[in-house]
């Protein structure tokens, strides 16, 4: 881009910015807190048709009225609001991929000094989160994006037209891009044009990441799209699991954190397993098995108990054997209590229970 074109473009942006600020001062003095610059005109990575990325932080719902979309000289513009309590807070917590627009925002207008202080507080919160070592918190954010990617994979499998499959696969890739940023406790500094460039040098990347993604981009059939989407998802999940094992200290069963868990398993699943299997109710038994598996998986993740696989023992044709194996799992879980010296809260009479309950021992 020659200097004349660049100067003309920057001058046009300046006039648009002044236009927006004047409108805010006139019509929304209490409703708009901050107007900031983000995007390519802040980073310098713009071209002749680049739009202007303004971050308009609104204090009130009335502030939304300034939102506008228009085309000026063949360039489209989208003026939109960014509320404090949703988008800004999400960015500060690194729960949004738009972290850069918060941290690197250039403030063009501020209604009150306290608005600027509020903004600085959110910016510092994001910086503090990014300064933390990679660990449980950043991996939890990555897990949330991976879960979203799994939903898109299901949509790719269910879709019957190539456009829908490609759309779902593309969104899967975007969610995994964000997951990879979280795995490295970083964020995209620039726009989508530079995503691959920014991801490429990161320390933690899924196996054959870039090639797998490009294979997805180049896929020409629904089967190819699904196959590459699966590989991208699988490799990212493998990386996440490896990092989880290496960087996050697993919980350990203790006398206190196991309290009531065996009794809860007994209360919610044991007798349902007995009733469903004895009644030969396959659906009831199956759904209770699912519930038991959920509970035991939660105990593994949150309490550090042994891993128990209920579902592998379920058989609709051998419900009695399934019941027997479930009772063995109950006994194995009871061993978790014995390891930490905890006794089961079991009472033979209502009087005994009442005394213990009123004493606060239950």
HUQUI-V800790 format. One record per residue. N is the residue number from 1. OMEGA is omega in whole degrees, -180 to 180 (none if undefined). Layout:
BEGIN
n->N omega->OMEGA
n->N omega->OMEGA
END
This chain:
BEGIN
n->1 omega->-180
n->2 omega->-174
n->3 omega->180
n->4 omega->180
n->5 omega->180
n->6 omega->180
n->7 omega->-180
n->8 omega->-180
n->9 omega->-180
n->10 omega->178
n->11 omega->177
n->12 omega->179
n->13 omega->180
n->14 omega->180
n->15 omega->178
n->16 omega->180
n->17 omega->179
n->18 omega->178
n->19 omega->-179
n->20 omega->-179
n->21 omega->180
n->22 omega->178
n->23 omega->179
n->24 omega->-180
n->25 omega->-177
n->26 omega->-170
n->27 omega->-173
n->28 omega->-176
n->29 omega->-180
n->30 omega->-172
n->31 omega->-179
n->32 omega->-177
n->33 omega->-172
n->34 omega->165
n->35 omega->-178
n->36 omega->178
n->37 omega->178
n->38 omega->172
n->39 omega->-169
n->40 omega->180
n->41 omega->172
n->42 omega->-179
n->43 omega->-178
n->44 omega->-177
n->45 omega->-176
n->46 omega->176
n->47 omega->-173
n->48 omega->-177
n->49 omega->180
n->50 omega->176
n->51 omega->-177
n->52 omega->-179
n->53 omega->177
n->54 omega->175
n->55 omega->-179
n->56 omega->-178
n->57 omega->-177
n->58 omega->177
n->59 omega->-174
n->60 omega->176
n->61 omega->179
n->62 omega->180
n->63 omega->179
n->64 omega->-176
n->65 omega->179
n->66 omega->-179
n->67 omega->-177
n->68 omega->173
n->69 omega->-179
n->70 omega->177
n->71 omega->179
n->72 omega->178
n->73 omega->175
n->74 omega->176
n->75 omega->178
n->76 omega->180
n->77 omega->-180
n->78 omega->177
n->79 omega->-177
n->80 omega->-178
n->81 omega->179
n->82 omega->-177
n->83 omega->177
n->84 omega->-166
n->85 omega->175
n->86 omega->-173
n->87 omega->-178
n->88 omega->179
n->89 omega->178
n->90 omega->178
n->91 omega->180
n->92 omega->178
n->93 omega->-178
n->94 omega->179
n->95 omega->178
n->96 omega->177
n->97 omega->-176
n->98 omega->-177
n->99 omega->-177
n->100 omega->-177
n->101 omega->175
n->102 omega->-173
n->103 omega->-174
n->104 omega->-178
n->105 omega->172
n->106 omega->-176
n->107 omega->179
n->108 omega->-178
n->109 omega->177
n->110 omega->-177
n->111 omega->-177
n->112 omega->178
n->113 omega->-179
n->114 omega->176
n->115 omega->179
n->116 omega->178
n->117 omega->178
n->118 omega->178
n->119 omega->180
n->120 omega->177
n->121 omega->177
n->122 omega->178
n->123 omega->-180
n->124 omega->178
n->125 omega->178
n->126 omega->179
n->127 omega->178
n->128 omega->178
n->129 omega->-179
n->130 omega->-179
n->131 omega->-179
n->132 omega->177
n->133 omega->176
n->134 omega->-177
n->135 omega->-171
n->136 omega->-176
n->137 omega->-179
n->138 omega->177
n->139 omega->177
n->140 omega->177
n->141 omega->178
n->142 omega->-179
n->143 omega->179
n->144 omega->178
n->145 omega->178
n->146 omega->177
n->147 omega->176
n->148 omega->179
n->149 omega->178
n->150 omega->177
n->151 omega->178
n->152 omega->177
n->153 omega->177
n->154 omega->178
n->155 omega->178
n->156 omega->179
n->157 omega->-175
n->158 omega->-176
n->159 omega->-176
n->160 omega->178
n->161 omega->-173
n->162 omega->179
n->163 omega->-180
n->164 omega->178
n->165 omega->180
n->166 omega->178
n->167 omega->-180
n->168 omega->180
n->169 omega->178
n->170 omega->177
n->171 omega->174
n->172 omega->-180
n->173 omega->180
n->174 omega->178
n->175 omega->179
n->176 omega->172
n->177 omega->-180
n->178 omega->177
n->179 omega->180
n->180 omega->175
n->181 omega->180
n->182 omega->179
n->183 omega->178
n->184 omega->-178
n->185 omega->178
n->186 omega->-178
n->187 omega->178
n->188 omega->179
n->189 omega->-176
n->190 omega->-175
n->191 omega->-172
n->192 omega->177
n->193 omega->-174
n->194 omega->-175
n->195 omega->-179
n->196 omega->179
n->197 omega->-178
n->198 omega->180
n->199 omega->-172
n->200 omega->-176
n->201 omega->-177
n->202 omega->-177
n->203 omega->-176
n->204 omega->178
n->205 omega->175
n->206 omega->179
n->207 omega->175
n->208 omega->-171
n->209 omega->-172
n->210 omega->-179
n->211 omega->179
n->212 omega->178
n->213 omega->-180
n->214 omega->175
n->215 omega->176
n->216 omega->179
n->217 omega->-176
n->218 omega->-178
n->219 omega->-175
n->220 omega->-180
n->221 omega->179
n->222 omega->180
n->223 omega->178
n->224 omega->179
n->225 omega->-180
n->226 omega->-179
n->227 omega->-179
n->228 omega->177
n->229 omega->179
n->230 omega->-179
n->231 omega->179
n->232 omega->179
n->233 omega->-179
n->234 omega->-178
n->235 omega->177
n->236 omega->179
n->237 omega->177
n->238 omega->178
n->239 omega->179
n->240 omega->-179
n->241 omega->179
n->242 omega->-179
n->243 omega->177
n->244 omega->-179
n->245 omega->-175
n->246 omega->-168
n->247 omega->-176
n->248 omega->178
n->249 omega->-178
n->250 omega->177
n->251 omega->-179
n->252 omega->178
n->253 omega->177
n->254 omega->178
n->255 omega->-176
n->256 omega->-172
n->257 omega->176
n->258 omega->-175
n->259 omega->174
n->260 omega->-174
n->261 omega->177
n->262 omega->179
n->263 omega->178
n->264 omega->177
n->265 omega->177
n->266 omega->-176
n->267 omega->-171
n->268 omega->-174
n->269 omega->-169
n->270 omega->-175
n->271 omega->174
n->272 omega->176
n->273 omega->-180
n->274 omega->-177
n->275 omega->-176
n->276 omega->-179
n->277 omega->178
n->278 omega->178
n->279 omega->-180
n->280 omega->178
n->281 omega->-173
n->282 omega->-180
n->283 omega->179
n->284 omega->180
n->285 omega->-178
n->286 omega->-178
n->287 omega->176
n->288 omega->176
n->289 omega->177
n->290 omega->180
n->291 omega->179
n->292 omega->179
n->293 omega->177
n->294 omega->-178
n->295 omega->-178
n->296 omega->175
n->297 omega->178
n->298 omega->178
n->299 omega->176
n->300 omega->-176
n->301 omega->-172
n->302 omega->-177
n->303 omega->179
n->304 omega->178
n->305 omega->175
n->306 omega->178
n->307 omega->179
n->308 omega->-179
n->309 omega->180
n->310 omega->-169
n->311 omega->-179
n->312 omega->-179
n->313 omega->-179
n->314 omega->174
n->315 omega->180
n->316 omega->-179
n->317 omega->-179
n->318 omega->-177
n->319 omega->179
n->320 omega->177
n->321 omega->177
n->322 omega->178
n->323 omega->-179
n->324 omega->-180
n->325 omega->178
n->326 omega->178
n->327 omega->176
n->328 omega->176
n->329 omega->175
n->330 omega->179
n->331 omega->179
n->332 omega->177
n->333 omega->177
n->334 omega->177
n->335 omega->176
n->336 omega->175
n->337 omega->-176
n->338 omega->-179
n->339 omega->-178
n->340 omega->176
n->341 omega->-179
n->342 omega->176
n->343 omega->176
n->344 omega->176
n->345 omega->-176
n->346 omega->-176
n->347 omega->-178
n->348 omega->-180
n->349 omega->178
n->350 omega->179
n->351 omega->179
n->352 omega->178
n->353 omega->-178
n->354 omega->-180
n->355 omega->-179
n->356 omega->-180
n->357 omega->-179
n->358 omega->177
n->359 omega->-179
n->360 omega->-178
n->361 omega->-177
n->362 omega->none
END
